[in-house]
């Protein structure tokens, strides 16, 4: 059974952890586009401090979710070390995919 858009959005939000907001839009081809944003960076950027708002927007297709989540994982590791999130269990796989793309 195919998961609904709202179910996928809830899953992405849970996987991304407490610092993230996850949203799914439809692109021009009516495929899911995943957007993950950092609540900490968004809030500090709006106050005029040095950090910039951060988000990733990846178009649909089979790898849209993974691409958005990989970028989010790297953001967490780099900018918010020590924060717990379920998606960090996939850090090694995300690093492997990045390495494969660069080859």
Protein Blocks (a to p, Z undefined) as FASTA:
>chain_A
ZZdfklmmmmmmmmnommbccdddddfkopacdddddfklmmmmmnopabdcdddddded
jklmmmmmmmmmmmmmmmmghiacfklmmmmmmmmmmmmmmZZ
